[in-house]
Amino acid sequence: MRNLTLLLHQLRCIAKESETSGKPMRLTQPVKRAYTDEWVLPASEDEDFGESVYQVGYLGMYGLQGVLPDYFTDELLHLAEKNRPMRQFLDLFNQRFYQLLLQAWENYHFFNEDTLRPRNEHTKRQAVILDRLSGVLAGHSVPYMHGLRWYQMYLYRRSSRTIIGLQSILASFFPQLDIELNTFVAQYRRIPQDQFAIMGQNLTIGREGNFLVGSKIKDIGGTFEVKVKELGYDDYLELLPGGKLRRLMNELLENYTQGQWDTDLTLELRSDQIPQWELGNRSMGRDIWVHCLPMRDNALITTGALGKDVPAPSKNPGVTPETGEAVG
């Protein structure tokens, strides 16, 4: 697909030049096996009824890299020299073949260097469409959204949002992280005091409707957990509230789910990456642990809901993260 992108880029430049000069262009693909390294060359008859003619040597039943074995390809080429229907069949096959390749390239933009910083008009239009699909307002540029792999645009076109779709997006942006998604994570929520059911106080079982016993209730509705496993210490710090990776994950989650999901983030720090406690560190239990012997198990840290962050703790012991001033 990378070669196809380069070929189509050349054809796009030729088409733009033709549009600027006002001279029509025509593409041909001669029936032969030997082509130069250049995929698009001006034909020997440079002018044909006022048209600029270019020869294209690429994939197909014939060309630089034929899809058939050599013997059958040579046989077809010999037949096409004397048999006009065979030549027409080859032309139809190659035309359809190119149409499918072009459709795949336009839809998915494999290896397109313009994805992050669109330069041509087509890519700029695609970037605008991607922004609209992700809920970005006009005039508000979100560069990380343009970094979405173009084959993931279908995830935003769909009306439904799924765990598999979110998994694909997170894996695309964080290939170095081992991310696991758990659905419907149960939580115990405190029952409001005014909803407590007290026997004997204006309560008749079976008559007053449903009632709750206890002070907490198990809630499994709509809560998801993003668990990042086997983390190194540097990546762990970046996934704490205020870290760069966490901010990016927040934005991706918000744009994909449109704020409809409650998602918690849990981090698992590798045992060999857990630092020992030192005097002056302020955030015990968040970025430092007290232990004397080497840790055998990974540390599991629940950082709270994504999208509801608080300022990150300072990475420099004894310095406030807001002002940078030393604390006594």
N, C-alpha and C positions, 0 to 999 in steps of 0.2 A: 504493500500500500504506500510505502514511502516513495517508491519509484513512480507510482501512479500519481501521487501528489505533485512530484516534480514535472511530470509530463503535462498534467492539466494546468500547472502554473505557466508552462511555456505556451500552451494553447491559449490561455487567458491573455497573455501578453500580446500574442499575435492578433487575437480578436480585438483587443483594445486599440492596437495600432491601426487595424483595418477600419475601425469605427472613426478614429481620428482623421485618417487620410481620406475616408469616403470611398475607398476601393474595396470591393467585395473580395472575400477569400474562399478558397475551396481546399479541402483536405482529401488526399488520396492515400491509399496503402497498396503499393505494388506487390504483386505476387512473386516473392523471392525469399530466400532463406538468409542471405547475407546482408546485414545492415551495419552501418557505422555505429560508433558509440553515441552519436547524436540521435535523439528520438524524432525530432522534427527538423526537416531540412527543406529549403526551397527546391521545388522540382526543377528538372533541367529546362522544361518549358516554363519559364518564370511567369510569362503572361499567357493567359488562355481566355480569349474573348473578354479582355479587360479584367479578368480575375487573377489574383495572386494565388498560385498553386503551391501547396506544401505537401511533402511526403511524410507520412507518419509510420515509423517502424517500432512496433511494440507488440504486446501480447495478442494472441488470437490463434486461429488454426495455422496461420503462417505468420512469420515475423521473427523478432529477435529471440523470443522464448516461446515456441509453439507449445500448445497444450497437448498435442498428440505426440507419440513416439516418432523418432526420425523417419523410419521406413514409411509409415502411413502418411506422414506429412509430405515427404517427397513424392509419394504416389499421387496424393491429392493435387499437388502443384503441377505435376506433369499432366494430369487429367484436365486441370483448369486451363492449360495452355491451348488445348484443342476443343474443349467442351465448354460452350458458353453457359449452359445451365449449371455446371459444376462451379464455374467462376461466380455466377450469381448467388449460388448457395453459400459459397465461402464469404462473399460480401455481406449477405444477410446475417450470417452467423456472427461475423466480426462486428457488424453494426449493433446487433443486439447485445453482444458481449460488452462493447464499449458503453452502451447505454446503462447496463447494470452496474458497471464499475463507476461510472459517473454519478449514478444515483446513490451508491454506497458512499462515495467520497463526499458528496454534497450534504448528505444526512449526518454523517458521523465525523468528518474531518480528521481522519487518521493522520497523525504526525504533522498536523498543520501548525506551522510556526507562528501563525497570526492569531492563535487562540487567545493568548494573554493580552497582547497589544494589537488589536485589529487595525490593519492598514487599508485593505481594500474595501470597497463599498459593500460587497456581499457579506464579508465577515462582520463588518460593523452592524449591518442589519440583523444578522444572527445574534450578535451580542445584545442588541436592544431587545430582541424577542426573548432571549434568555433572562434578561433583567425583568421583563414584564411577567414572565411565567413564575419568577421567584418572588413577585410582589414588591419589586423595587420601584419607587416612584420616579417619574421622569426628572432628569437632571441630577439624580443622586447616583453617582458611580460607585459600584461595589466591585473592585478589581478581583477579589477572590472568587466571585461568581463566574467570571470569565475563565477562571482556571478549571472549572468543571470540565471533565472529559466530555467531548461533544456527543459521544454515544450515550451519555446519561441524560440528554435533554428529554428523552421520552419519559423519564421519571417525573419531570415537572409538568409534562403535558397531561399526565393522568390525573383524574380527579381524586383518586384514592391515594393515600399515603400508607406505605407498608414498612414493616421492619426490614424486609429484604432490600427495599430501596434505600433506606437509611444506611444499612450495612454497606451497600455498594458505594455510596457517596463517601462515607467515613473512611473506608478502605482505600479509596482513590486519593484522598487528601492526606491520609496518615499511613502510608505503606510501611513505615518503620514500626508501627505500633500493633500489638496483638489485641484487637478489640472484640469484645463479646457483648451481645445484646440479650438481655433477659426481659421477657414481657410479663406484665401483670405482677410485679413484685408486691408482695403483701406488706402492709404497714398497719400498725396499731395507732389509731387516732383517738384522742381524748374526747369523750362525749361532753358536750356543753352542759354545765351544771343545771341550767333551766330545763334540760331534757331528761334529767335523772328520773327514774320511776321509783317511787317510795311506797312500799306496801302500806295500806291503811290510810293513805292520804288522798282521798278522792280518786282512787284507782280501782277499777273493777275489771279483772281479767276476762277477756272475751267480749268486753263491752266498750272499752275505751280505745280499742285498736291495738296496734303493735306497741310493745314497749321494750326497752333495753335494760339488761341486767349487767351491772358492773360500771366501771368508770372509763373503759376503753372498748373500742370496737375494731374488728379486723376489716381493713379496707384493701380490696384488690382491684379497684376500678381505675383503669387508665394510667397506672404508674409504670414506667419503664426504667430499666437500669442499664447504663452504659458502663461496662467494666473493662478497664484497660489493664492487661496482665503483663507480668514479667518486665516491669519498667526499670530503666536505669535512673540514677538520681537526677541527672540533668533534665530528662524528659518529665520526671515526676514533678520537679519544681515548676516547669512550664505549664503543667496541667492543674496546678493549684489556682485558686481564685486570683485573678489578675494576671496570670501567665499568658504568653502569646498563644500557645497551642490551645489553651482553654477558651480564649476569646474567639479564636477561629472556629472551634467546635461549637461554641454558643451560636455563632452566626449561621453556620451550616444547619444546625438543628432548628433554629428559629425560622429560617427561610424555607426549609423543606416541610416542616410540620405546621408552619403558620401559627405557632404558639398553642396548638391544640393538644399537645402531649405534655404530661408531667414526667420529667426525666431526671433521674439521679445519676451522679457520676461517682463511681467507686474505683480507686486506684490500688494496684497491687505492686508494691515495691519489692524487688528481688532481695533476698536475704543478704547476699554479698554486697549490696549497695547501701544497706542501712548504716548510716554513720553513727559513731559513738558520741555520747553526750560530752559537751565541753562547756566550761564556765563562760557565761556571757550570752549564750544562745537563749532566745526569748520564747520561742514557739515550740515548747515540748509537746510531743504528740502530733504535731503537724509537719515540721521539717527536722525534727531531731527526736531520738529515742534514748532512754537511759538503759544501758545494758553493759555488762562487763565481759561476758563470754560471746564468741561469734554466734550470730543468729542462725538458726536452722530452718526456720519457716519464713515465708514471705510476709511482709507487713501489709495488712489490708486496711485502707483508709477510706472512709466515706466523707466526701467533700460537700455533700448537699446537692441541691437541685441545680441543673444547668440553667443559665439565664437569670439566676438570682444571686449573683456573686457579690462578695464584699471585697474591699481592697486587699491586695496580696500582702503577706508578711514580708518584711525586709529580708533580703539575702545576706545583708551585712549585720552581724550580731551587734546589738546595742545601738542601732540606728533606726529612727522612726521612718516608715515607708513614705509618709506624707511629706515631711519637711526635710528629711535627711539629717536631722539634728541628733546628736548623741543623747542617750537617756542615761540617767544616773542610777 
